[in-house]
């Protein structure tokens, strides 16, 4: 079925001419095709991304979307990401990779809690996101106030599942004991 849909749109070689609607309509068939993702037009991909990122997409299913997105101007460097762009990434956030997650600035994380809660993040990615926030806090002047704000932000993120709450508690305990008793 997928090959028929792709061939009806002109095949892989014509993917650069596909419209946003073509990408949306064939989304379930092209998400695991790096060849098609590589040929898609940037504007058409961005137009389709607004629809795709709102769907519930698991980390494995979104890997090629994430790779394609990292090639776009404004999404290629997590350090330069804005709150709006993080919301554009939406459910694909878990597919962006750990190195991308750890470089997202604190203020962007704080302004995108709803997006982060909706993303399919593994418990390890959630811990990484939290610990990287703490790492960024050590470079600031008022560590105690920023630490409390960071815990509140991460607590809001973690309210979604019981398992994730346990991960948060262990992470907060580790971070708290590390701050109180530095090695």
C-alpha positions as CSV (number, residue, x, y, z in Angstrom):
1,X,0.0,0.0,0.0
2,X,2.8,2.4,0.9
3,X,4.6,1.9,-2.3
4,X,1.5,2.6,-4.3
5,X,0.9,5.9,-2.4
6,X,4.5,6.9,-2.9
7,X,4.5,6.0,-6.6
8,X,1.3,7.9,-7.1
9,X,3.0,11.0,-5.8
10,X,5.9,10.5,-8.3
11,X,8.2,8.3,-6.3
12,X,11.2,9.0,-4.2
13,X,13.0,11.0,-6.9
14,X,10.1,13.5,-7.1
15,X,9.8,14.0,-3.3
16,X,11.3,17.4,-3.7
17,X,8.2,18.5,-5.6
18,X,5.7,17.2,-3.0
19,X,3.4,19.7,-1.2
20,X,2.7,19.8,2.5
21,X,-0.6,18.0,1.9
22,X,1.2,15.2,0.0
23,X,3.6,14.8,3.0
24,X,0.7,14.8,5.4
25,X,-1.3,12.3,3.4
26,X,1.6,9.9,3.0
27,X,3.1,10.5,6.5
28,X,2.6,6.9,7.8
29,X,4.4,5.5,4.7
30,X,7.3,7.9,4.5
31,X,8.3,8.3,8.2
32,X,10.7,5.3,8.0
33,X,12.2,6.2,4.7
34,X,15.4,8.2,4.9
35,X,15.6,8.5,1.1
36,X,12.3,10.3,0.9
37,X,13.0,12.5,3.9
38,X,16.3,13.6,2.3
39,X,14.5,14.8,-0.8
40,X,11.6,16.7,0.7
41,X,11.4,20.5,0.2
42,X,12.1,22.5,3.3
43,X,9.0,24.7,3.0
44,X,6.7,21.7,2.3
45,X,8.3,19.8,5.2
46,X,7.8,22.7,7.6
47,X,4.1,23.1,6.5
48,X,3.5,19.4,7.2
49,X,5.5,19.5,10.4
50,X,2.8,21.6,12.1
51,X,0.4,18.6,11.6
52,X,2.9,15.8,12.2
53,X,4.3,17.1,15.4
54,X,0.8,17.3,17.0
55,X,0.3,13.6,16.4
56,X,1.4,11.1,19.0
57,X,4.6,9.7,17.5
58,X,6.9,7.3,19.4
59,X,10.6,7.9,19.6
60,X,11.5,5.1,17.1
61,X,8.9,6.3,14.5
62,X,10.1,9.9,14.7
63,X,13.9,9.3,14.1
64,X,13.9,10.2,10.4
65,X,11.6,13.2,11.0
66,X,14.0,14.4,13.7
67,X,17.1,14.0,11.5
68,X,15.3,15.9,8.7
69,X,14.3,18.6,11.2
70,X,17.9,19.0,12.4
71,X,18.9,20.1,8.9
72,X,16.5,23.0,9.0
73,X,17.7,26.5,9.9
74,X,16.6,27.4,13.4
75,X,16.2,23.7,14.5
76,X,19.8,22.5,13.8
77,X,21.3,23.9,17.1
78,X,19.5,23.3,20.3
79,X,21.3,26.1,22.1
80,X,19.6,28.6,19.7
81,X,16.2,27.1,20.0
82,X,13.3,29.3,21.0
83,X,10.1,28.3,22.9
84,X,8.1,28.6,19.7
85,X,10.4,26.3,17.8
86,X,10.4,23.7,20.6
87,X,6.6,23.8,20.4
88,X,6.9,23.2,16.7
89,X,9.0,20.1,17.4
90,X,6.2,18.8,19.6
91,X,5.9,15.1,20.0
92,X,9.1,14.6,18.0
93,X,11.2,15.9,20.9
94,X,12.0,12.4,22.2
95,X,13.4,11.5,18.7
96,X,15.8,14.4,18.6
97,X,18.5,12.6,20.6
98,X,20.1,13.1,24.0
99,X,22.8,15.5,22.8
100,X,20.1,17.8,21.4
101,X,18.0,17.6,24.6
102,X,20.9,18.5,26.9
103,X,21.7,21.7,24.9
104,X,18.2,23.2,25.2
105,X,18.4,26.4,27.3
106,X,16.6,26.6,30.7
107,X,14.3,29.4,29.7
108,X,13.1,27.4,26.7
109,X,12.4,24.4,28.8
110,X,10.5,26.5,31.4
111,X,8.3,28.0,28.6
112,X,7.6,24.7,27.0
113,X,6.5,22.4,29.8
114,X,3.3,21.4,28.0
115,X,5.2,20.3,24.9
116,X,7.7,18.4,27.0
117,X,5.0,16.5,28.9
118,X,3.4,15.5,25.6
119,X,6.6,14.2,24.1
120,X,7.6,10.5,24.2
121,X,10.6,10.9,26.4
122,X,12.3,7.9,28.1
123,X,13.0,8.1,31.8
124,X,16.7,8.4,31.0
125,X,15.9,11.4,28.7
126,X,13.8,13.0,31.5
127,X,16.7,12.6,33.9
128,X,19.2,14.0,31.4
129,X,16.9,17.0,30.8
130,X,16.7,17.7,34.5
131,X,20.4,17.1,35.3
132,X,21.4,19.4,32.4
133,X,19.2,22.1,33.9
134,X,21.1,21.7,37.1
135,X,24.4,21.8,35.2
136,X,23.4,25.2,33.7
137,X,22.4,26.5,37.1
138,X,25.9,26.0,38.5
139,X,27.1,28.7,36.2
140,X,24.6,31.2,37.6
141,X,25.0,33.5,40.6
142,X,21.9,32.5,42.8
143,X,22.1,28.7,42.7
144,X,19.6,28.1,45.5
145,X,16.7,30.2,44.0
146,X,17.4,28.8,40.5
147,X,17.6,25.2,41.9
148,X,14.1,25.6,43.5
149,X,12.7,27.0,40.2
150,X,14.3,24.1,38.3
151,X,12.7,21.6,40.6
152,X,9.3,23.2,40.2
153,X,9.7,23.2,36.4
154,X,10.7,19.5,36.4
155,X,8.0,18.6,38.8
156,X,5.4,20.0,36.4
157,X,6.9,18.0,33.6
158,X,6.9,14.8,35.6
159,X,3.3,14.8,36.8
160,X,2.2,12.6,33.9
161,X,3.0,9.1,35.1
162,X,3.8,7.4,38.4
163,X,7.0,5.8,37.0
164,X,8.3,9.1,35.8
165,X,7.5,10.6,39.2
166,X,9.8,8.0,40.9
167,X,12.6,8.9,38.4
168,X,12.1,12.6,39.4
169,X,12.3,11.8,43.1
170,X,15.5,9.9,42.7
171,X,17.0,12.6,40.5
172,X,15.9,15.4,43.0
173,X,17.3,13.4,45.9
174,X,20.6,12.9,44.0
175,X,20.8,16.5,43.1
176,X,19.9,17.7,46.6
177,X,22.5,15.5,48.3
178,X,25.1,16.5,45.7
179,X,24.5,20.2,46.4
180,X,24.5,19.8,50.2
181,X,27.5,17.4,50.3
182,X,29.7,18.2,47.3
183,X,32.4,15.7,46.6
